C-alpha cells in the first residue's frame, strides 16, 4: 500500500497531488447495505453522490431495523412485497414495483435532502399518488450501480425518516 498526498503553493495557487495505490476491495452490494447499522447507513448516505437518473428496472431491497438481527430476515421478507423501481429517464419519473406490478408512480428531480441539506435525487409522490402522497424518497449513489435511499414521511415537522432502502442496477 502506498499513499502519497501533498500540497504545493505556486503563484498563489494551492495544487494537490494524490497518488493512491491501495487495492480496491470488492464492490458493495445490496446485501452489504442490509447488514449495516443506522449510523453506518447515515455515513454512507452522507458520502454518496447525486446520481444521474437511472433508466429501466432497478432491483430494490427495503432495509428495516438496521443493525439488528431482524434486518436481514425482514429485508428478505419485504422482497415479496416490494421489488424495486422502474425508472423512466426521458420523463423524469419512476414507478415502484409491488407484488411484481408497477404501481405508485413518482416525479424525479434533483433537490435538497431533508436528511442533511445536500443535493439528492428526489422521488416525490405528492402529486402522483394518493396512497403515497405523504412520502418522499431521496436517493444517492454509493457505489457503481448501487444506490442508498431514504423514505421520509412529510406529515411531521421536520419530516420523519421512515426507512432506508437499497437499489442495484442489473447488468
N, CA, C and O of each residue as an XYZ file, in Angstrom:
684
protein
N       0.846     -1.164      0.000
C       0.000      0.000      0.000
C       0.899      1.236      0.000
O       1.828      1.345      0.800
N       0.603      2.163     -0.912
C       1.391      3.382     -0.972
C       0.450      4.554     -1.177
O      -0.302      4.587     -2.150
N       0.488      5.506     -0.275
C      -0.364      6.679     -0.375
C       0.522      7.912     -0.303
O       1.272      8.082      0.658
N       0.443      8.763     -1.301
C       1.223      9.999     -1.318
C       0.247     11.146     -1.526
O      -0.497     11.169     -2.507
N       0.255     12.085     -0.611
C      -0.597     13.262     -0.746
C       0.225     14.468     -0.333
O       0.865     14.442      0.719
N       0.224     15.521     -1.131
C       0.910     16.730     -0.715
C       0.303     17.924     -1.426
O      -0.340     17.782     -2.466
N       0.509     19.077     -0.866
C       0.035     20.319     -1.464
C       1.233     21.163     -1.869
O       2.295     21.056     -1.256
N       1.085     21.992     -2.879
C       2.172     22.830     -3.363
C       1.603     24.208     -3.656
O       0.662     24.350     -4.437
N       2.169     25.197     -3.038
C       1.743     26.566     -3.302
C       2.593     27.117     -4.438
O       3.818     27.161     -4.332
N       1.967     27.526     -5.499
C       2.698     28.022     -6.668
C       1.951     29.223     -7.229
O       0.820     29.084     -7.694
N       2.562     30.389     -7.192
C       1.955     31.616     -7.710
C       0.580     31.865     -7.095
O      -0.353     32.270     -7.788
N       0.462     31.624     -5.804
C      -0.780     31.895     -5.102
C      -1.844     30.837     -5.287
O      -2.964     30.998     -4.803
N      -1.519     29.760     -5.976
C      -2.483     28.695     -6.216
C      -2.023     27.458     -5.450
O      -0.855     27.078     -5.533
N      -2.908     26.843     -4.724
C      -2.564     25.636     -3.987
C      -2.947     24.434     -4.838
O      -4.117     24.239     -5.169
N      -1.952     23.634     -5.188
C      -2.172     22.458     -6.006
C      -2.059     21.219     -5.137
O      -1.214     21.177     -4.242
N      -2.869     20.231     -5.369
C      -2.798     18.973     -4.626
C      -2.555     17.834     -5.589
O      -3.163     17.761     -6.657
N      -1.680     16.967     -5.208
C      -1.407     15.758     -5.967
C      -1.728     14.602     -5.046
O      -1.316     14.599     -3.886
N      -2.441     13.642     -5.537
C      -2.785     12.479     -4.722
C      -2.538     11.230     -5.533
O      -3.086     11.062     -6.623
N      -1.717     10.362     -4.999
C      -1.478      9.068     -5.619
C      -1.860      8.015     -4.605
O      -1.292      7.971     -3.513
N      -2.800      7.180     -4.940
C      -3.278      6.157     -4.015
C      -3.234      4.831     -4.740
O      -4.002      4.604     -5.674
N      -2.343      3.958     -4.318
C      -2.214      2.678     -4.991
C      -2.796      1.545     -4.158
O      -2.489      0.376     -4.390
N      -3.645      1.898     -3.178
C      -4.265      0.842     -2.386
C      -5.178      0.020     -3.276
O      -5.872      0.555     -4.140
N      -5.169     -1.265     -3.059
C      -6.055     -2.141     -3.828
C      -7.497     -1.865     -3.424
O      -7.810     -1.733     -2.240
N      -8.343     -1.784     -4.392
C      -9.759     -1.592     -4.123
C     -10.378     -2.915     -3.697
O     -10.118     -3.952     -4.306
N     -11.192     -2.877     -2.659
C     -11.888     -4.081     -2.218
C     -13.031     -4.385     -3.156
O     -13.280     -3.632     -4.097
N     -13.734     -5.485     -2.913
C     -14.872     -5.808     -3.763
C     -15.960     -4.749     -3.618
O     -16.135     -4.153     -2.555
N     -16.671     -4.536     -4.694
C     -17.745     -3.549     -4.671
C     -18.830     -3.977     -3.692
O     -19.091     -5.167     -3.512
N     -19.456     -2.988     -3.064
C     -20.561     -3.273     -2.152
C     -21.765     -3.756     -2.936
O     -21.911     -3.484     -4.128
N     -22.617     -4.476     -2.237
C     -23.861     -4.978     -2.819
C     -25.028     -4.594     -1.918
O     -24.838     -4.064     -0.823
N     -26.214     -4.866     -2.387
C     -27.412     -4.654     -1.570
C     -27.299     -5.420     -0.256
O     -27.660     -4.897      0.798
N     -26.805     -6.645     -0.309
C     -26.675     -7.442      0.909
C     -25.779     -6.761      1.938
O     -26.049     -6.835      3.137
N     -24.717     -6.099      1.484
C     -23.841     -5.367      2.398
C     -24.600     -4.231      3.080
O     -24.445     -4.016      4.282
N     -25.418     -3.504      2.322
C     -26.178     -2.384      2.891
C     -27.186     -2.877      3.922
O     -27.373     -2.248      4.964
N     -27.831     -3.998      3.632
C     -28.833     -4.543      4.552
C     -28.208     -4.900      5.896
O     -28.894     -4.864      6.918
N     -26.945     -5.237      5.915
C     -26.262     -5.656      7.146
C     -25.663     -4.485      7.943
O     -25.102     -4.703      9.017
N     -25.770     -3.277      7.448
C     -25.194     -2.115      8.121
C     -26.104     -1.595      9.232
O     -27.307     -1.856      9.244
N     -25.503     -0.857     10.162
C     -26.266     -0.195     11.221
C     -26.818      1.125     10.701
O     -26.405      1.595      9.641
N     -27.737      1.720     11.427
C     -28.265      3.031     11.056
C     -27.175      4.082     10.916
O     -27.143      4.790      9.909
N     -26.266      4.210     11.909
C     -25.186      5.196     11.758
C     -24.275      4.913     10.548
O     -23.798      5.851      9.909
N     -24.035      3.649     10.233
C     -23.227      3.323      9.061
C     -23.953      3.730      7.776
O     -23.338      4.264      6.853
N     -25.257      3.476      7.721
C     -26.041      3.873      6.556
C     -26.070      5.394      6.423
O     -25.962      5.927      5.319
N     -26.216      6.093      7.557
C     -26.220      7.561      7.527
C     -24.892      8.096      6.992
O     -24.876      9.013      6.172
N     -23.773      7.522      7.458
C     -22.453      7.964      6.995
C     -22.269      7.660      5.505
O     -21.732      8.481      4.762
N     -22.711      6.495      5.081
C     -22.604      6.131      3.667
C     -23.448      7.059      2.810
O     -23.005      7.497      1.748
N     -24.662      7.362      3.262
C     -25.540      8.278      2.532
C     -24.884      9.657      2.419
O     -24.900     10.276      1.356
N     -24.308     10.128      3.527
C     -23.658     11.444      3.533
C     -22.489     11.498      2.553
O     -22.199     12.556      1.995
N     -21.817     10.367      2.338
C     -20.673     10.340      1.425
C     -21.084     10.040     -0.018
O     -20.245     10.080     -0.919
N     -22.352      9.744     -0.244
C     -22.834      9.415     -1.581
C     -22.909     10.632     -2.485
O     -22.724     11.766     -2.042
N     -23.180     10.382     -3.747
C     -23.273     11.447     -4.744
C     -24.648     11.427     -5.394
O     -25.354     10.418     -5.361
N     -25.011     12.545     -5.978
C     -26.282     12.621     -6.696
C     -26.108     11.861     -8.005
O     -25.274     12.233     -8.830
N     -26.882     10.808     -8.200
C     -26.706     10.027     -9.425
C     -27.445     10.636    -10.596
O     -28.408     11.381    -10.409
N     -27.003     10.325    -11.800
C     -27.871     10.609    -12.939
C     -29.093      9.703    -12.800
O     -29.021      8.660    -12.150
N     -30.184     10.087    -13.391
C     -31.389      9.262    -13.297
C     -31.132      7.938    -13.993
O     -30.798      7.917    -15.178
N     -31.284      6.826    -13.270
C     -31.150      5.522    -13.941
C     -32.244      5.369    -14.996
O     -33.183      6.164    -15.033
N     -32.132      4.376    -15.831
C     -33.156      4.122    -16.838
C     -33.471      2.634    -16.850
O     -32.582      1.805    -17.045
N     -34.730      2.305    -16.642
C     -35.145      0.914    -16.632
C     -35.322      0.372    -15.223
O     -35.368      1.118    -14.245
N     -35.419     -0.942    -15.150
C     -35.686     -1.619    -13.881
C     -34.454     -1.647    -13.001
O     -33.355     -1.962    -13.459
N     -34.645     -1.311    -11.725
C     -33.582     -1.340    -10.735
C     -34.088     -2.159     -9.553
O     -35.110     -1.841     -8.944
N     -33.345     -3.221     -9.243
C     -33.714     -4.124     -8.153
C     -33.628     -3.387     -6.820
O     -32.730     -2.569     -6.622
N     -34.555     -3.671     -5.906
C     -34.570     -2.973     -4.632
C     -34.742     -3.881     -3.430
O     -35.281     -4.982     -3.539
N     -34.277     -3.406     -2.280
C     -34.459     -4.094     -1.003
C     -34.783     -3.054      0.058
O     -34.078     -2.053      0.189
N     -35.831     -3.285      0.803
C     -36.154     -2.450      1.952
C     -35.184     -2.803      3.078
O     -34.787     -3.959      3.230
N     -34.810     -1.800      3.860
C     -33.911     -2.035      4.994
C     -34.646     -1.625      6.265
O     -34.759     -0.440      6.581
N     -35.143     -2.627      6.987
C     -35.835     -2.397      8.252
C     -34.919     -2.773      9.408
O     -34.097     -3.681      9.282
N     -35.052     -2.097     10.503
C     -34.306     -2.406     11.741
C     -32.803     -2.553     11.496
O     -32.216     -3.569     11.868
N     -32.165     -1.536     10.864
C     -30.739     -1.666     10.564
C     -29.911     -1.932     11.824
O     -30.149     -1.360     12.887
N     -28.932     -2.823     11.661
C     -28.028     -3.142     12.747
C     -28.542     -4.153     13.750
O     -27.876     -4.429     14.748
N     -29.731     -4.716     13.498
C     -30.278     -5.712     14.419
C     -30.343     -7.077     13.734
O     -30.133     -7.191     12.527
N     -30.634     -8.096     14.520
C     -30.778     -9.455     13.971
C     -31.977     -9.560     13.035
O     -32.058    -10.489     12.231
N     -32.910     -8.612     13.135
C     -34.103     -8.651     12.289
C     -33.884     -8.061     10.889
O     -34.697     -8.280      9.991
N     -32.801     -7.326     10.706
C     -32.599     -6.595      9.444
C     -32.622     -7.508      8.218
O     -33.357     -7.248      7.265
N     -31.832     -8.562      8.237
C     -31.739     -9.439      7.059
C     -33.043    -10.189      6.811
O     -33.534    -10.160      5.682
N     -33.640    -10.871      7.816
C     -34.892    -11.576      7.517
C     -36.043    -10.634      7.138
O     -36.869    -10.987      6.296
N     -36.108     -9.459      7.738
C     -37.172     -8.516      7.368
C     -36.987     -8.023      5.930
O     -37.958     -7.876      5.188
N     -35.743     -7.772      5.547
C     -35.464     -7.320      4.195
C     -35.832     -8.397      3.178
O     -36.422     -8.108      2.137
N     -35.479     -9.629      3.489
C     -35.825    -10.734      2.575
C     -37.337    -10.905      2.468
O     -37.869    -11.108      1.376
N     -38.019    -10.823      3.599
C     -39.480    -10.952      3.586
C     -40.148     -9.819      2.819
O     -41.138    -10.030      2.118
N     -39.598     -8.614      2.956
C     -40.174     -7.455      2.273
C     -40.045     -7.565      0.758
O     -40.793     -6.918      0.024
N     -39.089     -8.390      0.277
C     -38.935     -8.579     -1.165
C     -40.173     -9.186     -1.804
O     -40.412     -8.994     -2.996
N     -40.954     -9.909     -1.031
C     -42.198    -10.465     -1.563
C     -43.182     -9.359     -1.906
O     -44.018     -9.512     -2.797
N     -43.078     -8.244     -1.192
C     -43.998     -7.124     -1.389
C     -43.423     -6.093     -2.355
O     -44.083     -5.712     -3.321
N     -42.190     -5.637     -2.098
C     -41.576     -4.572     -2.899
C     -40.306     -5.076     -3.552
O     -39.418     -5.591     -2.872
N     -40.209     -4.932     -4.885
C     -39.070     -5.460     -5.625
C     -38.140     -4.390     -6.196
O     -37.096     -4.727     -6.754
N     -38.490     -3.121     -6.073
C     -37.626     -2.068     -6.595
C     -38.412     -1.026     -7.363
O     -39.596     -0.804     -7.110
N     -37.734     -0.392     -8.305
C     -38.342      0.702     -9.062
C     -38.022      0.542    -10.551
O     -37.035     -0.089    -10.928
N     -38.872      1.123    -11.371
C     -38.627      1.201    -12.804
C     -38.515      2.686    -13.138
O     -39.478      3.440    -13.002
N     -37.325      3.093    -13.575
C     -37.050      4.498    -13.861
C     -37.285      4.795    -15.333
O     -36.983      3.978    -16.203
N     -37.827      5.975    -15.596
C     -38.027      6.478    -16.958
C     -37.282      7.810    -17.042
O     -37.826      8.867    -16.724
N     -36.033      7.732    -17.475
C     -35.182      8.923    -17.527
C     -35.793     10.010    -18.408
O     -35.775     11.184    -18.039
N     -36.328      9.636    -19.556
C     -36.850     10.616    -20.516
C     -37.982     11.452    -19.920
O     -38.112     12.632    -20.246
N     -38.797     10.858    -19.055
C     -39.929     11.570    -18.471
C     -39.698     11.975    -17.020
O     -40.601     12.516    -16.382
N     -38.505     11.723    -16.490
C     -38.142     12.062    -15.110
C     -39.180     11.527    -14.120
O     -39.688     12.250    -13.263
N     -39.477     10.226    -14.274
C     -40.422      9.569    -13.378
C     -39.873      8.198    -12.983
O     -38.939      7.677    -13.593
N     -40.473      7.645    -11.962
C     -40.168      6.271    -11.557
C     -41.434      5.667    -10.978
O     -42.290      6.373    -10.445
N     -41.540      4.355    -11.090
C     -42.694      3.622    -10.582
C     -42.175      2.483     -9.712
O     -41.263      1.760    -10.110
N     -42.751      2.327     -8.538
C     -42.382      1.230     -7.651
C     -43.009     -0.067     -8.134
O     -44.063     -0.065     -8.769
N     -42.341     -1.182     -7.822
C     -42.893     -2.499     -8.140
C     -43.310     -3.179     -6.836
O     -42.470     -3.550     -6.016
N     -44.610     -3.331     -6.666
C     -45.184     -4.032     -5.525
C     -45.846     -5.301     -6.034
O     -46.643     -5.255     -6.971
N     -45.522     -6.429     -5.424
C     -46.074     -7.726     -5.825
C     -45.867     -7.977     -7.316
O     -46.701     -8.609     -7.964
N     -44.743     -7.475     -7.866
C     -44.411     -7.674     -9.267
C     -45.150     -6.771    -10.232
O     -44.983     -6.889    -11.446
N     -45.969     -5.865     -9.703
C     -46.786     -4.977    -10.536
C     -46.293     -3.541    -10.376
O     -46.011     -3.091     -9.265
N     -46.195     -2.843    -11.477
C     -45.805     -1.435    -11.420
C     -46.945     -0.612    -10.825
O     -48.052     -0.571    -11.363
N     -46.646      0.043     -9.699
C     -47.631      0.898     -9.044
C     -46.901      1.976     -8.245
O     -45.692      1.879     -8.036
N     -47.596      2.958     -7.818
C     -47.076      4.088     -7.042
C     -46.004      4.850     -7.829
O     -44.809      4.708     -7.566
N     -46.449      5.659     -8.796
C     -45.514      6.466     -9.575
C     -45.067      7.703     -8.793
O     -45.748      8.152     -7.871
N     -43.918      8.239     -9.179
C     -43.411      9.460     -8.567
C     -42.646     10.301     -9.563
O     -42.200      9.809    -10.600
N     -42.496     11.582     -9.236
C     -41.729     12.513    -10.070
C     -40.299     12.557     -9.572
O     -40.058     12.605     -8.366
N     -39.351     12.540    -10.491
C     -37.921     12.596    -10.174
C     -37.353     13.976    -10.456
O     -37.640     14.584    -11.487
N     -36.544     14.460     -9.524
C     -35.833     15.713     -9.735
C     -34.683     15.796     -8.737
O     -34.676     15.101     -7.720
N     -33.723     16.645     -9.036
C     -32.640     16.873     -8.083
C     -33.100     17.940     -7.112
O     -33.634     18.971     -7.521
N     -32.894     17.695     -5.817
C     -33.319     18.645     -4.804
C     -32.481     18.523     -3.549
O     -31.480     17.807     -3.514
N     -32.902     19.225     -2.534
C     -32.189     19.259     -1.267
C     -32.670     18.129     -0.360
O     -33.872     17.927     -0.188
N     -31.722     17.401      0.215
C     -32.038     16.307      1.130
C     -32.648     16.841      2.414
O     -32.188     17.844      2.960
N     -33.676     16.175      2.888
C     -34.234     16.511      4.199
C     -33.346     15.964      5.310
O     -33.465     16.385      6.461
N     -32.463     15.036      4.981
C     -31.571     14.433      5.972
C     -30.412     15.364      6.317
O     -30.127     15.593      7.492
N     -29.737     15.906      5.282
C     -28.531     16.689      5.547
C     -28.420     17.976      4.733
O     -27.413     18.677      4.832
N     -29.428     18.297      3.936
C     -29.425     19.545      3.172
C     -28.594     19.523      1.896
O     -28.626     20.481      1.124
N     -27.851     18.442      1.664
C     -27.026     18.341      0.459
C     -27.893     17.841     -0.710
O     -28.995     17.340     -0.489
N     -27.405     17.972     -1.938
C     -28.189     17.528     -3.093
C     -28.453     16.018     -3.080
O     -27.628     15.228     -2.621
N     -29.610     15.648     -3.588
C     -30.011     14.243     -3.711
C     -30.967     14.120     -4.890
O     -31.544     15.110     -5.339
N     -31.126     12.910     -5.380
C     -32.155     12.627     -6.373
C     -33.437     12.382     -5.593
O     -33.483     11.498     -4.738
N     -34.465     13.146     -5.876
C     -35.728     13.082     -5.133
C     -36.773     12.350     -5.970
O     -36.920     12.604     -7.165
N     -37.488     11.446     -5.327
C     -38.642     10.789     -5.938
C     -39.831     11.178     -5.080
O     -39.999     10.682     -3.966
N     -40.658     12.075     -5.613
C     -41.748     12.675     -4.850
C     -43.090     12.146     -5.337
O     -43.376     12.133     -6.534
N     -43.898     11.715     -4.392
C     -45.199     11.113     -4.704
C     -46.372     12.061     -4.468
O     -47.519     11.689     -4.716
N     -46.108     13.268     -3.999
C     -47.183     14.167     -3.574
C     -48.205     14.443     -4.674
O     -49.401     14.522     -4.394
N     -47.761     14.588     -5.895
C     -48.682     14.920     -6.995
C     -49.086     13.715     -7.837
O     -49.900     13.849     -8.750
N     -48.526     12.536     -7.543
C     -48.732     11.404     -8.437
C     -49.427     10.209     -7.796
O     -49.842      9.289     -8.501
N     -49.563     10.207     -6.469
C     -50.139      9.041     -5.803
C     -50.942      9.459     -4.582
O     -50.429     10.147     -3.699
N     -52.176      9.052     -4.532
C     -52.994      9.340     -3.347
C     -52.510      8.516     -2.155
O     -52.490      9.007     -1.027
N     -52.126      7.285     -2.398
C     -51.692      6.394     -1.329
C     -50.358      6.846     -0.735
O     -50.187      6.796      0.483
N     -49.416      7.283     -1.558
C     -48.077      7.650     -1.106
C     -47.833      9.155     -1.099
O     -46.682      9.580     -1.003
N     -48.867      9.965     -1.197
C     -48.710     11.419     -1.273
C     -47.935     11.998     -0.092
O     -47.301     13.045     -0.231
N     -47.971     11.349      1.050
C     -47.280     11.857      2.234
C     -45.810     11.451      2.306
O     -45.125     11.785      3.273
N     -45.324     10.742      1.306
C     -43.959     10.228      1.348
C     -43.096     10.824      0.243
O     -43.579     11.237     -0.811
N     -41.802     10.850      0.529
C     -40.820     11.331     -0.437
C     -39.550     10.511     -0.242
O     -39.089     10.330      0.885
N     -38.988     10.018     -1.341
C     -37.740      9.273     -1.299
C     -36.589     10.183     -1.713
O     -36.749     11.076     -2.545
N     -35.428      9.937     -1.117
C     -34.187     10.585     -1.522
C     -33.217      9.475     -1.886
O     -33.182      8.434     -1.229
N     -32.436      9.691     -2.922
C     -31.524      8.650     -3.395
C     -30.157      9.255     -3.674
O     -30.039     10.330     -4.262
N     -29.114      8.530     -3.231
C     -27.737      8.889     -3.576
C     -27.011      7.633     -4.031
O     -27.290      6.529     -3.563
N     -26.087      7.820     -4.940
C     -25.269      6.705     -5.416
C     -24.129      6.491     -4.425
O     -23.432      7.435     -4.053
N     -23.946      5.233     -3.998
C     -22.909      4.905     -3.012
C     -21.874      3.922     -3.558
O     -20.942      3.543     -2.850
N     -22.034      3.514     -4.795
C     -21.099      2.620     -5.463
C     -21.539      2.460     -6.900
O     -22.617      2.924     -7.273
N     -20.719      1.806     -7.719
C     -21.113      1.601     -9.119
C     -22.428      0.808     -9.211
O     -22.496     -0.349     -8.796
N     -23.455      1.444     -9.754
C     -24.751      0.795     -9.897
C     -25.468      0.523     -8.589
O     -26.442     -0.229     -8.573
N     -25.009      1.118     -7.480
C     -25.588      0.874     -6.160
C     -26.034      2.198     -5.544
O     -25.281      3.171     -5.506
N     -27.282      2.209     -5.060
C     -27.883      3.424     -4.530
C     -28.450      3.161     -3.138
O     -28.955      2.077     -2.848
N     -28.353      4.180     -2.287
C     -28.965      4.122     -0.965
C     -30.057      5.168     -0.924
O     -29.844      6.322     -1.298
N     -31.233      4.755     -0.467
C     -32.365      5.666     -0.420
C     -32.917      5.813      0.980
O     -32.756      4.939      1.832
N     -33.571      6.939      1.197
C     -34.257      7.229      2.441
C     -35.705      7.549      2.105
O     -35.976      8.286      1.157
N     -36.622      7.007      2.865
C     -38.035      7.314      2.682
C     -38.476      8.185      3.857
O     -38.345      7.794      5.017
N     -39.000      9.371      3.539
C     -39.442     10.317      4.561
C     -40.966     10.444      4.560
O     -41.613     10.357      3.517
N     -41.513     10.651      5.739
C     -42.934     10.952      5.923
C     -43.051     12.454      6.140
O     -42.510     12.983      7.111
N     -43.749     13.144      5.247
C     -43.828     14.602      5.310
C     -44.923     15.098      6.255
O     -45.099     16.310      6.381
N     -45.661     14.215      6.919
C     -46.745     14.655      7.802
C     -46.248     15.222      9.128
O     -47.040     15.777      9.891
N     -44.964     15.095      9.416
C     -44.414     15.634     10.657
C     -43.465     16.782     10.340
O     -42.972     16.899      9.218
N     -43.217     17.614     11.321
C     -42.273     18.717     11.139
C     -41.185     18.601     12.187
O     -41.475     18.742     13.374
N     -39.956     18.352     11.802
C     -39.488     18.087     10.438
C     -39.936     16.712      9.961
O     -40.353     15.882     10.769
N     -39.852     16.465      8.657
C     -40.239     15.144      8.133
C     -39.483     14.024      8.833
O     -38.322     14.185      9.210
N     -40.152     12.888      9.003
C     -39.603     11.739      9.720
C     -39.002     10.725      8.749
O     -39.606     10.387      7.731
N     -37.803     10.246      9.082
C     -37.208      9.155      8.315
C     -37.961      7.879      8.663
O     -37.942      7.441      9.813
N     -38.618      7.284      7.687
C     -39.411      6.070      7.919
C     -38.589      4.807      7.719
O     -38.744      3.835      8.458
N     -37.714      4.822      6.718
C     -36.926      3.623      6.426
C     -35.832      3.937      5.419
O     -35.844      4.966      4.744
N     -34.890      3.012      5.348
C     -33.849      3.033      4.325
C     -34.231      2.001      3.267
O     -34.993      1.072      3.534
N     -33.687      2.183      2.056
C     -33.817      1.159      1.025
C     -32.579      1.196      0.144
O     -31.876      2.204      0.071
N     -32.332      0.090     -0.517
C     -31.187     -0.022     -1.416
C     -31.683     -0.362     -2.813
O     -32.665     -1.087     -2.976
N     -31.003      0.162     -3.805
C     -31.307     -0.112     -5.206
C     -30.027     -0.552     -5.888
O     -28.950     -0.031     -5.597
N     -30.142     -1.512     -6.795
C     -28.971     -2.013     -7.509
C     -29.339     -2.260     -8.952
O     -30.288     -2.983     -9.256
N     -28.560     -1.638     -9.852
C     -28.781     -1.857    -11.283
C     -28.274     -3.229    -11.650
O     -27.242     -3.675    -11.150
N     -28.995     -3.892    -12.517
C     -28.584     -5.210    -13.012
C     -27.774     -5.058    -14.261
O     -27.986     -4.136    -15.048
N     -26.833     -5.974    -14.447
C     -26.024     -5.959    -15.670
C     -26.790     -6.504    -16.837
O     -26.261     -6.566    -17.948
